[in-house]
Amino acid sequence: MAAINAAGLAMFPPGQELEAANFLKNTWMNLNQKDIYVDWPLGIINGVLFQKGFFNNAPYIDYANYFLNNATFKRKFSIGAINANDGKYYTVNETTSLTKLKQYFVASAAIAGYFPYSEINNTAFIEGSTLFAVDLFTAIQRCLIITGNVEQDIILDAVLLEENKSLEKNMTGAHSLVMAMRYFELNGYLMSTYYIQDVIRDFPNVTYRYLITPISKLPSGGIFGLDYNHNDIANMIDIGEKETTDYIKSHYNTDWKLKIAQRLEYIRGK
């Protein structure tokens, strides 16, 4: 659901960051699970055996129409989705027609297996984080257009949702579904680590400023990670505000290369 943050922030011009933050906070605090998905008739068994996803995400299509209806964008932003037919990554942005933007808005949150894929031009699309959680490549490439291909004029900040300590769990005795979720957690950590390593290698002269990862343990979001519990959402927002503020006050920047080296050591068990 990162598209909500991207598009929501883009509705406010530079200088109105506080207004944008308050808008996004109110948006998430008023969001309910039923706005995103509902069970199929006869429940998840129907979804597993006969539907295109465990859950019915039709409500999110309506929500996308509501959220983006008559939207005016004041900043640049991009939303990505994966073509499930060929595995290629596609993006849309603030210049895209609203009709197409709404389609990708839903596609970018179509978690494969959990929600039905989005059909765009007779092609199946699934969420962009299938490849990477934060699309740094597109951000840099769009900035290069502005700077005339001068990497040194680009300052990049990124926020990730996983840190080494958050991976340390006792999985002994875990049942099949819990272990399946563990797979996605570990795979996501691995993919994001190598992805950031590639970004730094391909764009060595970009100014990599803040790479922020949570210190506190974040709410799990229930067994599927999709509960949208308001207490959990409020807790995550509070953690994000406090830890980000504390980090920026105490750090001039982040040593991105060192961070990635530490993550690689962790992955390799060193």
Backbone as numpy.savetxt, mean C-alpha at the origin, in Angstrom:
# Nx Ny Nz CAx CAy CAz Cx Cy Cz
-5.50 -0.79 0.01 -6.32 0.43 0.01 -5.47 1.69 0.01
-4.21 1.56 -0.40 -3.32 2.72 -0.42 -3.81 3.78 -1.39
-4.63 3.39 -2.35 -5.15 4.37 -3.31 -5.97 5.45 -2.61
-6.60 5.10 -1.51 -7.37 6.10 -0.75 -6.43 7.19 -0.26
-5.28 6.79 0.27 -4.31 7.77 0.76 -3.73 8.60 -0.37
-3.37 7.93 -1.47 -2.75 8.64 -2.59 -3.71 9.66 -3.20
-4.90 9.22 -3.53 -5.87 10.12 -4.16 -6.36 11.17 -3.18
-6.56 10.77 -1.93 -7.03 11.73 -0.92 -6.03 12.85 -0.70
-4.75 12.52 -0.58 -3.72 13.54 -0.39 -3.65 14.46 -1.60
-3.82 13.89 -2.79 -3.71 14.67 -4.02 -4.86 15.66 -4.20
-5.89 15.54 -3.40 -7.00 16.49 -3.49 -6.67 17.82 -2.82
-5.51 17.88 -2.13 -5.12 19.10 -1.42 -3.80 19.62 -2.00
-3.69 20.92 -2.21 -2.46 21.47 -2.79 -1.33 21.52 -1.77
-0.10 21.66 -2.22 1.03 21.85 -1.30 0.74 23.03 -0.37
1.07 22.86 0.92 0.78 23.88 1.91 -0.44 23.54 2.75
-1.24 22.56 2.30 -2.42 22.13 3.06 -2.25 20.69 3.53
-1.04 20.37 3.99 -0.77 19.00 4.45 -1.61 18.65 5.68
-1.79 19.61 6.60 -2.58 19.33 7.81 -4.03 19.06 7.44
-4.56 19.85 6.53 -5.94 19.62 6.08 -6.08 18.26 5.41
-5.06 17.89 4.62 -5.08 16.59 3.94 -5.03 15.46 4.95
-4.17 15.60 5.96 -4.03 14.56 6.99 -5.33 14.39 7.76
-5.98 15.50 8.11 -7.25 15.42 8.84 -8.33 14.79 7.97
-8.32 15.13 6.70 -9.29 14.52 5.78 -9.11 13.01 5.70
-7.87 12.56 5.57 -7.60 11.13 5.48 -7.93 10.42 6.80
-7.62 11.07 7.91 -7.94 10.46 9.21 -9.45 10.29 9.34
-10.21 11.31 9.00 -11.67 11.20 9.07 -12.19 10.14 8.10
-11.57 10.07 6.93 -11.98 9.07 5.94 -11.85 7.67 6.50
-10.68 7.36 7.08 -10.45 6.02 7.61 -11.30 5.72 8.84
-11.52 6.73 9.68 -12.31 6.50 10.88 -13.80 6.32 10.56
-14.22 6.75 9.39 -15.61 6.56 8.98 -15.79 5.38 8.03
-14.68 4.70 7.75 -14.73 3.55 6.84 -15.09 2.29 7.62
-15.99 1.51 7.09 -16.40 0.27 7.73 -16.12 -0.91 6.80
-16.06 -2.07 7.38 -15.81 -3.28 6.58 -16.85 -3.42 5.48
-18.09 -3.10 5.78 -19.17 -3.24 4.79 -19.01 -2.28 3.61
-18.14 -1.25 3.78 -17.85 -0.34 2.67 -16.85 -0.96 1.70
-16.16 -2.00 2.16 -15.11 -2.62 1.37 -15.56 -3.96 0.79
-16.14 -4.80 1.62 -16.57 -6.11 1.14 -17.64 -6.69 2.05
-18.37 -7.65 1.53 -19.37 -8.41 2.29 -19.20 -9.88 1.94
-19.81 -10.73 2.73 -19.78 -12.16 2.44 -20.70 -12.46 1.25
-20.35 -13.50 0.54 -21.25 -14.01 -0.49 -22.41 -14.74 0.18
-23.53 -14.90 -0.50 -24.56 -15.79 0.03 -23.95 -17.18 0.29
-24.22 -17.75 1.41 -23.66 -19.03 1.87 -22.20 -18.89 2.33
-21.70 -17.65 2.37 -20.43 -17.40 3.03 -19.19 -17.73 2.22
-18.09 -17.90 2.95 -16.78 -18.03 2.32 -16.64 -19.31 1.50
-17.42 -20.34 1.85 -17.37 -21.58 1.06 -17.81 -21.31 -0.37
-18.83 -20.49 -0.51 -19.28 -20.08 -1.83 -18.16 -19.34 -2.55
-17.49 -18.43 -1.81 -16.41 -17.67 -2.41 -15.26 -18.54 -2.87
-14.88 -19.50 -2.05 -13.76 -20.38 -2.38 -14.07 -21.27 -3.56
-15.27 -21.81 -3.61 -15.61 -22.83 -4.61 -16.19 -22.27 -5.91
-16.94 -21.17 -5.82 -17.71 -20.77 -6.99 -17.51 -19.32 -7.45
-16.88 -18.49 -6.63 -16.72 -17.08 -6.98 -15.27 -16.77 -7.35
-15.00 -15.52 -7.72 -13.66 -15.10 -8.11 -12.83 -14.61 -6.94
-13.42 -14.63 -5.76 -12.70 -14.23 -4.56 -13.41 -14.75 -3.32
-12.69 -14.84 -2.20 -13.31 -15.30 -0.96 -14.49 -14.41 -0.58
-14.33 -13.09 -0.82 -15.35 -12.13 -0.41 -15.81 -11.31 -1.61
-16.98 -10.70 -1.45 -17.58 -9.88 -2.51 -17.20 -8.42 -2.28
-16.38 -7.85 -3.18 -15.93 -6.47 -3.01 -16.77 -5.46 -3.79
-17.98 -5.84 -4.14 -18.87 -4.90 -4.85 -19.07 -3.59 -4.09
-19.15 -3.63 -2.74 -19.30 -2.35 -2.02 -18.15 -1.38 -2.28
-16.95 -1.91 -2.50 -15.80 -1.03 -2.72 -15.90 -0.32 -4.07
-16.55 -0.95 -5.03 -16.78 -0.30 -6.32 -17.67 0.92 -6.12
-18.71 0.74 -5.29 -19.59 1.88 -4.98 -18.82 2.95 -4.20
-17.95 2.50 -3.29 -17.19 3.45 -2.48 -16.23 4.25 -3.36
-15.61 3.60 -4.33 -14.70 4.29 -5.25 -15.44 5.37 -6.02
-16.66 5.05 -6.47 -17.46 6.05 -7.18 -17.77 7.23 -6.28
-18.09 6.95 -5.02 -18.39 8.01 -4.06 -17.15 8.84 -3.75
-16.03 8.17 -3.49 -14.81 8.86 -3.05 -14.22 9.73 -4.16
-14.29 9.26 -5.39 -13.66 9.97 -6.51 -14.62 10.84 -7.29
-15.90 10.77 -6.96 -16.89 11.51 -7.72 -16.61 13.01 -7.66
-16.43 13.61 -8.83 -16.16 15.05 -8.95 -14.86 15.47 -8.27
-13.92 14.54 -8.10 -12.65 14.86 -7.45 -11.82 15.79 -8.33
-11.16 16.74 -7.69 -10.22 17.63 -8.36 -8.86 17.46 -7.70
-7.87 17.12 -8.49 -6.56 16.80 -7.92 -5.61 17.99 -8.02
-4.93 18.25 -6.92 -4.02 19.40 -6.82 -2.55 18.97 -6.78
-2.30 17.68 -6.74 -0.94 17.13 -6.72 -0.85 15.97 -7.70
0.38 15.59 -7.97 0.61 14.39 -8.78 0.52 13.16 -7.89
-0.02 12.07 -8.43 -0.05 10.79 -7.72 -0.19 9.68 -8.75
0.13 8.48 -8.34 0.00 7.32 -9.23 -0.62 6.16 -8.47
-1.38 5.36 -9.18 -1.99 4.14 -8.63 -1.61 3.00 -9.55
-1.17 1.88 -8.97 -0.72 0.76 -9.79 -1.54 -0.49 -9.60
-1.58 -1.31 -10.64 -2.25 -2.61 -10.60 -1.51 -3.57 -11.52
-1.68 -4.86 -11.27 -0.99 -5.89 -12.03 -1.94 -6.54 -13.03
-1.49 -6.65 -14.27 -2.22 -7.41 -15.26 -1.99 -8.89 -14.94
-3.02 -9.55 -14.45 -2.87 -10.94 -14.02 -2.63 -11.88 -15.20
-2.95 -11.43 -16.41 -2.75 -12.27 -17.60 -1.27 -12.40 -17.97
-0.53 -11.28 -17.85 0.88 -11.33 -18.27 1.86 -10.91 -17.17
1.33 -10.50 -15.99 2.19 -10.15 -14.88 2.81 -8.77 -14.96
2.40 -7.95 -15.93 2.99 -6.62 -16.08 2.28 -5.61 -15.17
3.04 -4.59 -14.79 2.57 -3.57 -13.86 2.15 -2.33 -14.63
0.96 -1.82 -14.34 0.43 -0.66 -15.03 0.04 0.41 -14.01
0.20 1.68 -14.40 -0.17 2.77 -13.51 -1.09 3.76 -14.21
-1.87 4.43 -13.40 -2.67 5.58 -13.84 -2.34 6.72 -12.89
-2.71 7.94 -13.28 -2.39 9.08 -12.42 -3.46 10.15 -12.52
-3.13 11.34 -12.01 -4.12 12.42 -11.92 -4.59 12.90 -13.29
-3.88 12.55 -14.35 -4.29 12.97 -15.70 -5.23 11.96 -16.36
-5.41 10.81 -15.73 -6.24 9.74 -16.29 -7.72 10.12 -16.16
-8.52 9.70 -17.11 -9.96 9.97 -17.04 -10.53 9.38 -15.76
-11.54 10.04 -15.22 -12.12 9.60 -13.95 -12.69 8.20 -14.06
-13.26 7.86 -15.20 -13.83 6.52 -15.39 -12.75 5.45 -15.27
-11.63 5.65 -15.95 -10.54 4.69 -15.90 -9.87 4.70 -14.53
-9.76 5.87 -13.93 -9.15 5.98 -12.61 -9.94 5.17 -11.58
-11.25 5.22 -11.65 -12.09 4.45 -10.73 -11.84 2.96 -10.90
-11.66 2.51 -12.14 -11.41 1.09 -12.39 -10.10 0.65 -11.74
-9.07 1.44 -11.91 -7.77 1.10 -11.32 -7.78 1.27 -9.80
-8.58 2.19 -9.32 -8.73 2.40 -7.88 -9.18 1.11 -7.22
-10.15 0.45 -7.84 -10.66 -0.83 -7.32 -9.65 -1.95 -7.59
-9.07 -1.96 -8.78 -8.11 -3.01 -9.13 -6.91 -3.01 -8.20
-6.46 -1.82 -7.79 -5.27 -1.71 -6.94 -5.49 -2.31 -5.56
-6.75 -2.57 -5.21 -7.06 -3.18 -3.92 -7.64 -4.58 -4.06
-7.61 -5.12 -5.27 -8.16 -6.46 -5.52 -7.14 -7.52 -5.13
-7.09 -7.82 -3.85 -6.13 -8.81 -3.34 -6.47 -10.16 -3.94
-5.54 -10.72 -4.68 -5.80 -11.97 -5.41 -6.26 -13.07 -4.46
-7.36 -13.68 -4.82 -7.89 -14.76 -3.99 -8.92 -14.25 -3.00
-8.63 -13.14 -2.35 -9.54 -12.59 -1.35 -10.71 -11.87 -2.01
-10.41 -11.04 -3.00 -11.44 -10.27 -3.69 -11.42 -10.62 -5.18
-12.55 -10.50 -5.86 -12.57 -10.74 -7.30 -11.63 -9.77 -8.02
-10.96 -10.27 -9.05 -10.12 -9.39 -9.85 -10.99 -8.35 -10.56
-10.37 -7.25 -10.93 -11.07 -6.21 -11.69 -10.88 -6.47 -13.18
-11.96 -6.44 -13.92 -11.89 -6.68 -15.35 -11.87 -5.34 -16.08
-10.72 -5.02 -16.71 -10.55 -3.77 -17.44 -10.18 -4.12 -18.87
-10.99 -3.71 -19.81 -10.77 -4.04 -21.23 -10.57 -5.55 -21.43
-11.45 -6.32 -20.82 -11.43 -7.78 -20.93 -10.14 -8.41 -20.39
-9.49 -7.71 -19.47 -8.26 -8.20 -18.87 -8.40 -8.19 -17.35
-7.87 -9.22 -16.69 -7.96 -9.33 -15.24 -6.82 -8.56 -14.58
-7.16 -7.65 -13.67 -6.18 -6.88 -12.92 -6.32 -7.14 -11.42
-5.16 -7.22 -10.74 -5.13 -7.43 -9.30 -4.23 -6.37 -8.66
-4.18 -6.36 -7.34 -3.53 -5.26 -6.63 -2.04 -5.12 -6.96
-1.58 -3.87 -6.97 -0.20 -3.58 -7.33 0.81 -4.10 -6.34
0.44 -4.23 -5.06 1.40 -4.70 -4.06 1.73 -6.17 -4.22
1.13 -6.81 -5.23 1.55 -8.16 -5.59 3.04 -8.17 -5.92
3.53 -7.06 -6.50 4.95 -6.93 -6.84 5.74 -6.16 -5.80
5.19 -5.04 -5.31 5.89 -4.26 -4.29 4.89 -3.39 -3.54
5.18 -3.20 -2.26 4.26 -2.47 -1.39 4.28 -0.97 -1.67
5.46 -0.43 -1.98 5.60 1.00 -2.24 6.28 1.17 -3.59
5.60 1.82 -4.52 6.12 1.96 -5.88 7.07 3.15 -5.96
8.32 2.93 -5.60 9.32 4.00 -5.62 9.78 4.32 -7.04
9.82 3.31 -7.90 10.27 3.52 -9.28 9.41 4.57 -9.99
8.09 4.40 -9.92 7.20 5.34 -10.60 7.36 6.74 -10.03
7.49 6.85 -8.70 7.67 8.16 -8.07 8.92 8.85 -8.61
10.03 8.13 -8.69 11.28 8.71 -9.17 11.17 9.07 -10.65
10.59 8.18 -11.44 10.49 8.43 -12.87 9.63 9.66 -13.17
8.58 9.86 -12.41 7.74 11.04 -12.62 8.46 12.31 -12.16
9.27 12.18 -11.12 10.07 13.32 -10.66 11.14 13.69 -11.68
11.70 12.69 -12.34 12.75 12.95 -13.33 12.22 13.79 -14.50
10.95 13.62 -14.81 10.34 14.44 -15.85 10.35 15.91 -15.44
10.11 16.15 -14.15 10.07 17.52 -13.64 11.47 18.11 -13.56
12.45 17.31 -13.12 13.80 17.82 -12.90 14.67 17.79 -14.15
14.14 17.29 -15.25 14.95 17.19 -16.46 16.02 16.12 -16.33
15.65 14.99 -15.70 16.54 13.84 -15.52 17.70 14.12 -14.56
17.54 15.09 -13.70 18.57 15.37 -12.68 18.18 14.66 -11.39
18.83 13.53 -11.09 18.48 12.75 -9.91 18.74 13.52 -8.62
19.79 14.32 -8.60 20.18 15.02 -7.37 19.10 15.97 -6.86
18.18 16.38 -7.73 17.11 17.31 -7.33 15.91 16.59 -6.73
15.98 15.27 -6.62 14.86 14.47 -6.10 15.14 14.06 -4.67
14.18 14.32 -3.79 14.25 13.87 -2.40 13.15 12.85 -2.19
13.54 11.66 -1.74 12.59 10.55 -1.61 12.40 10.15 -0.16
11.15 10.09 0.26 10.77 9.55 1.56 9.88 8.34 1.33
9.95 7.36 2.20 9.10 6.17 2.08 8.71 5.67 3.46
7.53 5.10 3.54 7.03 4.50 4.78 6.71 3.04 4.49
7.29 2.14 5.27 7.02 0.71 5.16 6.24 0.26 6.38
5.62 -0.89 6.28 4.79 -1.38 7.38 5.42 -2.54 8.15
6.63 -2.91 7.76 7.24 -4.04 8.47 8.63 -3.67 8.96
9.00 -4.20 10.10 10.33 -4.04 10.66 10.79 -5.40 11.14
12.08 -5.59 11.32 12.61 -6.90 11.69 11.89 -7.52 12.86
11.72 -6.74 13.93 11.15 -7.29 15.14 9.72 -7.78 14.94
9.00 -7.13 14.01 7.60 -7.52 13.80 7.50 -8.91 13.16
8.63 -9.41 12.62 8.60 -10.72 11.98 8.81 -11.86 12.99
9.26 -11.53 14.16 9.59 -12.56 15.14 8.32 -13.03 15.86
7.84 -14.18 15.46 6.62 -14.75 16.03 6.81 -16.23 16.28
6.11 -16.74 17.26 6.12 -18.17 17.53 5.02 -18.83 16.69
5.42 -19.49 15.64 4.46 -20.10 14.72 4.24 -21.58 15.01
4.88 -22.12 16.03 4.69 -23.52 16.38 3.24 -23.77 16.75
2.62 -24.73 16.11 1.22 -25.06 16.38 0.23 -24.25 15.56
0.73 -23.38 14.66 -0.16 -22.56 13.83 -0.95 -23.43 12.86
-2.21 -23.09 12.65 -3.05 -23.83 11.71 -2.79 -23.34 10.28
-3.38 -24.01 9.33 -3.05 -23.80 7.92 -3.28 -22.37 7.47
-4.41 -21.75 7.81 -4.72 -20.41 7.35 -3.74 -19.40 7.94
-3.45 -19.56 9.23 -2.49 -18.66 9.89 -1.11 -18.79 9.24
-0.72 -20.02 8.92 0.58 -20.22 8.28 0.59 -19.65 6.86
-0.55 -19.71 6.18 -0.63 -19.11 4.85 -0.44 -17.60 4.94
-1.02 -16.96 5.96 -0.84 -15.53 6.16 0.61 -15.22 6.50
1.25 -16.13 7.22 2.65 -15.96 7.56 3.52 -15.96 6.29
3.15 -16.79 5.36 3.87 -16.84 4.08 3.84 -15.48 3.40
2.65 -14.88 3.31 2.53 -13.59 2.64 3.31 -12.51 3.39
3.32 -12.60 4.72 4.05 -11.63 5.53 5.55 -11.71 5.24
6.09 -12.90 5.26 7.52 -13.09 5.03 7.89 -12.77 3.58
7.05 -13.19 2.65 7.32 -12.94 1.24 7.31 -11.44 0.95
6.37 -10.71 1.56 6.32 -9.27 1.37 7.55 -8.57 1.90
8.04 -9.03 3.03 9.25 -8.44 3.62 10.45 -8.68 2.71
10.56 -9.89 2.21 11.66 -10.23 1.32 11.60 -9.41 0.04
10.43 -9.33 -0.57 10.28 -8.61 -1.84 10.58 -7.13 -1.68
10.08 -6.52 -0.61 10.30 -5.09 -0.43 11.77 -4.78 -0.18
12.47 -5.69 0.51 13.89 -5.48 0.78 14.70 -5.47 -0.51
14.52 -6.48 -1.34 15.27 -6.55 -2.59 14.83 -5.46 -3.57
13.57 -5.08 -3.50 13.06 -4.03 -4.37 13.74 -2.70 -4.07
13.82 -2.34 -2.78 14.47 -1.09 -2.41 15.95 -1.12 -2.77
16.56 -2.28 -2.63 17.96 -2.43 -3.03 18.12 -2.11 -4.52
17.20 -2.59 -5.34 17.24 -2.31 -6.78 17.06 -0.82 -7.07
16.15 -0.17 -6.34 15.90 1.25 -6.54 17.15 2.06 -6.26
17.81 1.78 -5.14 19.03 2.51 -4.78 20.13 2.29 -5.81
20.22 1.08 -6.33 21.24 0.76 -7.34 20.95 1.46 -8.66
19.67 1.50 -9.06 19.32 2.07 -10.36 19.31 3.60 -10.36
19.07 4.20 -9.19 19.03 5.66 -9.09 19.96 6.10 -7.95
21.27 5.96 -8.14 22.22 6.19 -7.05 22.33 7.64 -6.59
21.92 8.60 -7.42 22.12 10.00 -7.09 20.89 10.70 -6.51
19.80 9.96 -6.37 18.62 10.51 -5.69 18.97 10.72 -4.22
18.41 11.77 -3.62 18.59 12.00 -2.19 17.57 11.15 -1.44
18.02 10.07 -0.82 17.14 9.18 -0.07 17.09 9.69 1.38
15.98 10.32 1.73 15.91 11.00 3.02 15.37 10.06 4.12
14.06 9.96 4.25 13.50 9.16 5.34 12.98 7.81 4.84
13.40 6.75 5.49 12.82 5.42 5.29 12.28 4.99 6.64
10.99 5.17 6.83 10.38 5.02 8.15 9.68 3.68 8.25
9.99 2.95 9.31 9.34 1.68 9.60 8.84 1.71 11.04
7.73 1.03 11.34 7.17 1.10 12.69 8.06 0.42 13.72
8.09 1.01 14.90 8.79 0.41 16.04 7.81 -0.44 16.84
6.63 0.13 17.08 5.60 -0.59 17.84 4.96 -1.67 16.99
4.44 -2.68 17.63 3.71 -3.74 16.94 2.36 -3.19 16.47
2.08 -3.34 15.20 0.83 -2.84 14.65 -0.28 -3.87 14.82
-1.53 -3.43 14.95 -2.66 -4.36 15.04 -2.69 -5.29 13.83
-3.09 -6.53 14.07 -3.06 -7.53 13.00 -4.20 -7.37 12.01
-5.30 -6.75 12.45 -6.45 -6.62 11.57 -7.28 -7.88 11.48
-7.14 -8.77 12.46 -7.90 -10.01 12.44 -7.22 -11.09 11.63
-7.85 -12.22 11.52 -7.22 -13.37 10.89 -6.93 -13.13 9.40
-7.76 -12.33 8.73 -7.52 -12.03 7.33 -6.81 -10.69 7.15
-6.63 -9.94 8.23 -6.03 -8.61 8.12 -6.97 -7.60 7.50
-8.28 -7.89 7.50 -9.24 -7.05 6.78 -10.45 -6.70 7.64
-10.23 -6.56 8.95 -11.37 -6.31 9.84 -11.85 -4.86 9.81
-10.94 -3.92 9.56 -11.27 -2.50 9.57 -11.93 -2.08 10.88
-11.38 -2.61 11.97 -11.84 -2.25 13.31 -11.41 -0.81 13.62
-12.34 0.03 14.04 -12.05 1.44 14.26 -11.01 1.65 15.36
-11.03 0.83 16.39 -10.02 0.96 17.44 -8.63 0.66 16.90
-8.53 -0.37 16.05 -7.24 -0.71 15.44 -6.77 0.39 14.50
-7.70 0.94 13.72 -7.35 2.01 12.79 -6.85 3.23 13.56
-7.57 3.61 14.62 -7.17 4.76 15.43 -5.80 4.52 16.06
-5.58 3.29 16.51 -4.29 2.94 17.12 -3.16 3.06 16.11
-3.38 2.58 14.89 -2.36 2.66 13.85 -2.06 4.11 13.48
-3.10 4.93 13.41 -2.89 6.35 13.10 -2.08 7.02 14.20
-2.42 6.73 15.45 -1.68 7.32 16.57 -0.22 6.89 16.56
0.02 5.61 16.31 1.39 5.11 16.24 2.15 5.81 15.11
1.50 5.91 13.95 2.15 6.54 12.81 2.50 8.00 13.08
1.57 8.75 13.66 1.82 10.16 13.94 2.96 10.33 14.94
2.93 9.57 16.03 3.94 9.73 17.08 5.32 9.29 16.61
5.38 8.10 16.02 6.69 7.57 15.65 7.32 8.37 14.50
6.50 8.81 13.56 7.03 9.62 12.46 7.54 10.96 12.97
6.76 11.60 13.84 7.18 12.88 14.42 8.48 12.73 15.20
8.54 11.69 16.04 9.75 11.45 16.84 10.96 11.18 15.94
10.74 10.42 14.89 11.83 10.06 13.99 12.40 11.28 13.28
11.52 12.10 12.74 11.97 13.28 11.99 12.68 14.27 12.91
12.21 14.38 14.15 12.86 15.28 15.10 14.27 14.82 15.46
14.50 13.52 15.42 15.77 12.98 15.90 16.71 12.53 14.78
16.27 12.59 13.51 17.09 12.13 12.40 17.14 13.18 11.29
18.35 13.44 10.82 18.49 14.31 9.66 18.04 13.56 8.41
18.37 12.29 8.35 17.92 11.43 7.27 18.12 9.98 7.71
17.83 9.04 6.81 18.03 7.61 7.07 19.15 7.10 6.19
20.01 6.28 6.75 21.01 5.61 5.91 20.32 4.42 5.24
19.77 4.68 4.06 18.99 3.65 3.36 19.82 2.41 3.09
21.06 2.60 2.66 21.90 1.45 2.33 22.15 0.59 3.56
22.39 1.23 4.70 22.61 0.48 5.94 21.35 -0.26 6.35
20.20 0.41 6.23 18.93 -0.23 6.58 18.70 -1.50 5.76
18.94 -1.40 4.46 18.71 -2.55 3.59 19.73 -3.64 3.88
20.97 -3.26 4.17 21.99 -4.25 4.52 21.59 -5.00 5.79
21.02 -4.28 6.76 20.57 -4.92 7.99 19.40 -5.87 7.73
18.50 -5.46 6.85 17.36 -6.32 6.51 17.84 -7.59 5.80
18.83 -7.43 4.93 19.36 -8.60 4.21 20.07 -9.55 5.18
20.79 -9.00 6.14 21.44 -9.84 7.15 20.40 -10.61 7.95
19.31 -9.94 8.25 18.23 -10.58 9.00 17.63 -11.74 8.19
17.38 -11.46 6.91 16.80 -12.49 6.03 17.72 -13.69 5.93
19.01 -13.42 5.85 19.98 -14.51 5.66 20.41 -15.15 6.96
19.82 -14.69 8.07 20.10 -15.33 9.36 21.47 -15.02 9.93
22.03 -13.87 9.56 23.36 -13.51 10.07 23.25 -12.68 11.32
